[in-house]
């Protein structure tokens, strides 16, 4: 029983919101690693983390792909707004390394930005063109929330030499 005038604290619906960014995500599988970035467009921690979890010879292309995808998430979605996050997961095996980057979904008052290569000469940053050059394969899918689009995940696969 609680004293008069106090209430039972309710669990936070988004437990990641209480943890400072960046922070790591734990997985049961030893080959899977994750990190959550805040809305800031600063990728030093991401690059250091990738170099710590990716095999040494693949670390540079994995870091470049992860940074390009995180940068696009910050630039084009709610992940770049205050309180936004970007989730990066790296999954390694002896031959391939998967990189999955998930944003917070489209901004409410904008045209839905779906991933596309576009014209390379008009792009201010390499973004998906860099991913397309470094990855053996890449794809994307949206989470649907009723009739609205939710978070977008882009997955890329890089060779593990």
NORKA-V611603 format. One line per field, one symbol per residue. ss: DSSP state (h for helix, s for strand, l for the rest). psi: psi as a letter, one per 40 degrees, with the letter a starting at -180 (. if undefined). burial: b if it has 9 or more other C-alpha atoms within 8 Angstrom, else e. Layout:
ss: ???
psi: ???
burial: ???
//
This chain:
ss: llllllllllllllhhhhllllsssllllllssssssllllllhhhhhhhhhhllhhhhhhhhhhhhhhhhhhhhhlhhhlllllssssssslllsssssssllllllllllllllllllllllllhhhhhhhhllsssssssssllssssssssssssll
psi: hiiheiihhiihegdddehiiiiihiidheehiiihiaeigheddddddddddiideedddddddddddddddddeaedeiheiihhhhhhiiddihhhhhhaeiiidfihhgihidahddehdidbdddddddidiiiiiihhgbeihaihhhhihiig.
burial: eeeeeeeeeeeeeeeeeeeeebbeeeeeeeebbbbbbbbeeeeeebbeebbeebeeebbebbbbbbbbbbbbbbebbbbbbeebbbbbbbbbeeebbbbbbbbbbbbeeeeeeeeeeeeeeeeeebbbbbbbebbbebebebebeeeebbbbbbbbbbbbe
//
